[in-house]
Amino acid sequence: MANSSESSAPTPRRRMSDRGRVALIIAAVVLVGLLLSARMLAGFYVDYLWHQSVDRTDVFWGVLWSKVTLFAMFGGAFIALAVVNLIIADRLAPTAFSANTHPVVERFHEFFGHRLKLLRIAVAVVLGLLFAIPTMARWQDWEMFRNSKSFGISDPRFGNDVGFYMFKLPFVTFVVDWLFIALVFIIILVILTHVLSGGIVLQPPRPKLRRATKAHIAVLLTLLALVKAGDYWLTRYELTTANRGAVRGITYAVDNAQLPAVLLLAMIAVLTGALYLTTLKTDRWRPAVVASALWALVALIGGIIYPAAVQSLVVKPNQTEKEAKYIAWNIEATRHALGIDNVEVR
């Protein structure tokens, strides 16, 4: 009886040790959160006192509401996207683990056990909060987007109202960039979830993926490619307002080399997304992988090398003639901005 009692003694100690580790991790996270919160609250209070001193607390509360709105929108969007995909990954998980389960995956399950699902949700929430915090700095872009106006003047290249570039484009571009990075992290989180749930088996010579797991990842890669295509489309408009020294906006090299290259990249991104989507039916990944490699090659040649070559070989030898139209656009825009566009030169 004594031997039996002694042999069973280590089990509770091991469990207590596991609980202690979890408690230590939680305590560390809480401590870091409190330190960050204390710094933020101190800045918040000082900012409030300054606005109160100039009798403009209405501005303070208006800015605060914009920041809270952005935090809630982006944080909620990330958490919703992440949690939905984690639930899908759980639903697609096999009912039984493979016999070739990686030792690291086994240890992970031994350590967290039934708390593993809760851990994944907690990670999604924490990432959502981390992705939401930087968006609060964009409150001015958000307010300009919400209160956008028309100038009644169109840009000569795309025909968009100047108000679009002033009020809408900065925030829309930020949203697309944020969504792209968020999707990258969500894809990584989903892949890790599939590894832990058995949808991806880590075994030599290469990992083994279930068909349902491949389909899930393919859909996310399709979304990622389409978001990047949208980013390329918006880049065309960003080039209209880019500062290039003496000339602001589009130049000859941009108009004749960079813009066509960006448009081509957008088309390749859409094609790549479509090829990833076709894997749901064909289960053939080679065309999508080849398209991704082509995409990277075109981005290097068309986005960087070709415009630089056009600038050096075509524009510089005859810059006055090549840039004349674009300089005229700059002068006309400057006259509009200064309100002297109706002045006649005699």
N, C-alpha and C positions, 0 to 999 in steps of 0.2 A: 504493500500500500504506500509505503514511504517512497519507494522508487517511482511508482506511478505518479505520485504527487510532485516529485522533483522534476520528472520529465515533462510535465505539463506547465511548469512554472515559467519557462522562457516566453511562452506565447503571449500572456498579458503584457509582459515588459516590452515586447516588440510592438504590440498594438499601441501601448502608451507612447512609445518612441515615435511611431508614425503620427499619432495625434499631436504630439509635441512639435513635430516638424511643420505640420499644417498650421498649427496655432502660431508658430514663429513667423511663417510666411505671411499670414494674415496680419499679424501685429506689425511687421515691417511695412506692408502695403499701407496700412492705416496711418502709421507714423509719417511716411512720405506724403501721404495725402493731406495730413494735418499741417505739415510744414509748408506745402505748396498753398494750401488754403489760407494759412496765416499771412503769407506774403501778399496774396491776392486781396485779402480783406483789408490789409493795411493800406495798399494802394487805392482801393475802393473808397476808404474813409477819407484819405487825404484829398482825393479827387472831389468828393462830395463837399468837403469843407471849402475848397477853392471856389466851386460854383456857388456855394452859399454866400461867400464873401462878396461876390459880384452880383448877387441877387438873380442868378440864372439857374436855379435848380431845375427849372423846366427842361433846359437843355440836357442837364445831367440825367434826368429820368428818361428823356427821349432816347439818348444814346444808349443808356442801359437797356431799355426795352428792345432796341434793335439788336444789341449783342445777345440778349437772352433768346430772342427769336431765332437768330442764326444758330446759336448753340443747340437749341431744341430741334430745329429743322435738320441740321446736318448730323447731329448726334443720333437723333431718332432714325434718320435714313440709314446710317451705317449699321446701327443695331438691328433694324428690321431686316436689311439685306443679309447681314451675317447670320442672324438667328434662323431666318427662313432657309438659308442654304445649309445650316447645320442640321436642321430638322430633316431636310431632304436627304442629307448624307446618312443620317441615322436610319431613315426609312429604307434606304438602298443597301444598308449593311447586310452582310450574310448572317444567317441564323446561327452558324457555327464557325469557329475560327479554324484557319488552316493549320495543318500539322507543322508547317514550316514558319510559324510565327517568330518574328525577330525577338531576340532576348530583351532588347530595350523596350519593345512594346509590351512584353510580358511583365517586366518590372513596373512599367507605368500602370498597368492594370492592377498589379498587386498592391501598389502604393495607394492609388486613389480609389480603386474598387468601384462601388456604385456612385461615388461622387464625381466620376469622370464627366458625365453629362453636365452636371452643375458647373464643373470647372470650365468647360467649353463655353457655356453661356456667360460665365463671369469674364472670361477672356474677351468675348465679343463685346460685352458692355464696357469693359475698361478701354478697349481699342476705340469704341464709339466715342467715349468721352475724350480720349486723346485726339481723335480726329476732329472733334467738335470745337475744342478749345482754340486752335489757331483761326478758325473761321470768324471768331468774334472781332478780330482785327480788321475784317472786311466790312464793317458796319457802314462806312461811307459809300463804298461801292453798292451796297444793298439799298441804301436810301436813294442814291442817284438812280438806280435801276427802277425802284418803285415810283419815283417822281420824275421819270424821264419826260423830256419835252422835245418838240421838233424845232429845228432851226430854220427850216424852209430852204436850206441850201444842200445840194447833193454833191457827193464827191465825184470827180470826173471819171474815175476808173470803174467803180461798181454801181454808181447811181444811188447809193444809200444816203439817207439824210445824215448830216453831220452829227445830229443828236444821238444817232445809234452808236457812233464811236465814242462820244463823250459820256453817255449815260448807261447804255446797255452792255456794250461789248466787254468792259472790264469784269463785270460780275458774271456774265455768261461764260467767259473764258475761264474764270476761276472755278466755277461750278464743274465744268467739263474736266479740267485738270484734277480737281479734287476727286471726282468720281472715278477717274482712271486709276489714281493711286489707291483709292479705297477698294476698287475691284481687285487690284493686285494683291492686297493684304487679305481680302476675303478668299481669293483663290488659294493662297498659301494656307489659310486656316482650314479651308475645305479639304485640301490635300492631306494635311496633318490629321484631320478627323477621319478621313477614309483609311489612312494608315493605322490609326488606333482602333478603328471598328472592323478592320479586316477586308475592306474594299480594295486596298492596295497591300500586297504582300511583298515585303522586302526580302528578296532572295536572289542569289547569284544565278546567272550572270547579270540579270536585270530584273527590276520589280515586275510583279504580275498584277495586272489590273483587271477587275471584273468589268464586263460590258456596261453595266449600269453606272459604274464609277466613271468609265471613259465618257459616257454620254453626259454626265453631270459636269465634268470638267470641260468638255467640248462646248457646252452651252455657255459656260462662264467665259471661255476664251473667245467665243463669238461676240459676246457683249463687250468684252475688252477691246476687240478689234473695231467694233462699230463706234465705240466711244472715241477711240483714237482717230477714226475717220472724221468724226465730228470736230475733233481738235484740229486736224489738218484744215478742214473747211474754214474754221474760225481764224486760223493762222493767216489765211489770205487777206482777211480784213485787218488783222494786226499789222501786217506789213505796210498797210496804207498809212499808219500813224507812226511807224518806227522812225527813230531819229538817226540819221546817217551824216552827221556833221553839217555841212553847208546846206544840204537838201534834206528835208524831212518828208518821209513817206516813200512812195514808189519811185524807183529809178529805172533806168533802162535794163540793167541786169536783173532787177527784181521782176520787172514786167515781162521780160522775154526769157528768163531762165528760172528764177526761183518760184514764181507763181505757177507756171506749168508743171514744175517738179512737185510742188505741194499738192496740186490737183491730182497728179498721177499717183502720189502716195496715198491720197484719200481713196482713190479707186482701188488700189492694191489692198488697202486695209479692208475695204468692203468685200473684195474677192476672197481675201484670207478668212474673214469671218464666215462667209458663205461656205467655204471649203471645210471649215471646222464643223459647221452645222450638218454638212452632208455625211460626216462620219457617224451620225446617229443611225443612218440607214445602211451605209456601206461598210462601216468599221475599218475604213482605209484612211490612215493618218498621213501617209507619205505625201499626197498632194498638198495638204494643209501645211506640213512642215516645210516643203519646198517653197511654197508661197511665202511663208514667214522668212525664210532665208533670202528670197528675192526682195522682199520688203526691206530688210536690213541693208541689202546691197544698194537698192535704189535710194534709200535714205542717205547713204554715204555719198554716192556719186551725184545724184540729182539734187540733194539738199545742200551739199557743201562744195564738192569739187567743181561741178558744172557751172554754178553761178560765179564762183571765183575765176574760172577760166574765161567766161564771157566778159567779166569786168576787166580782166587783164589784157585779153587779146582783141576784144571788140570795142569796148568803151574807151579805155585809156588812150589808144592811138588817135581817137577822134571824139574826145569827150564833149566838146562844145556842141557839136552837131547831135550826138546821140542823146544828150541830156537836155536839149533845148526845150522839148515839150514838157518835161517833168519840172524843170525850173520855172516855166511859165505857170504851171499848176500851183507851185509854191507861192509865186508872186500873187496870183489871183486869190489864193486862200488867205494870204497875209492882208491883202486889201480888204477882203470881207471882214476879217477879224478886227481890223482897225476902223472899220466903217468908212473907208474912203474908196469903196468900189465904184461909186458913182462920179468920182472926180475925173474930169477930162484933162488929159495932158496935151498942152498946145505948144 
